[in-house]
Amino acid sequence: MAKPDRRPKRTRELLQKALIELIGERGYDAITIQEIVDRANVGRTTFYQHYNSKDELFIGCHEAIVSEFRIGSLHPLSREELLSQEAPPSTVAAYRHLEEARARLYSVFHGKDSQLILRRIREKSAREIQASLRAAFTESDSSIPLDVLANYLAGAQIELLQWWLEKRQPHTFEDLAKTFHRLQRAAVRDAFGLRDGE
């Protein structure tokens, strides 16, 4: 049995990576197809074998962009982590990653199709938050449906990041991680009717 040809997938990945890098450096509108193929080290004909336009490539990049801009922890947070006074190390690490990607994030948040990408990032984040809540608590104990609570928290997180990027505030990624954790903790405690000491 012949092995599947991995070259088309590899070429698409190279083109997507090139576009994402260039967006971070120059912004979407200023980029040409020639710059993309030069960065990816492929021919222009090869580009057109995979995509009809820069816009089509960008749409193909959505999943890569959404994956790159991980907002939450790499694993579901435990009950102890969700209710801790301090932001969990995995949350701080996720925000450190966002700090390192700040230039690209700014371009994505303000570029072409930004609303679609942000919606997908929010949906992914909401699923991760909901998974943490389900693992840590019994849904029937919550006064707010978990999907509503998770989407509220994910939306608040996106808005906090947008504000941070747009205003170019001096707050560090540690400040953002700690602040979001405090806000999330307060909402979770309220939803589950937890009092001090619980």
Secondary structure, 3 states (H helix, E strand, C coil): CCCCCCHHHHHHHHHHHHHHHHHHHHCHHHCCHHHHHHHHCCCHHHHHHHCCCHHHHHHHHHHHHHHHCCCCCCCCCCHHHHHCCCCCHHHHHHHHHHHHCHHHHHHHHHCCCHHHHHHHHHHHHHHHHHHHHHHHCCHHHCCCCHHHHHHHHHHHHHHHHHHHHHHCCCCCHHHHHHHHHHHHHHHHHHHCCCCCCC
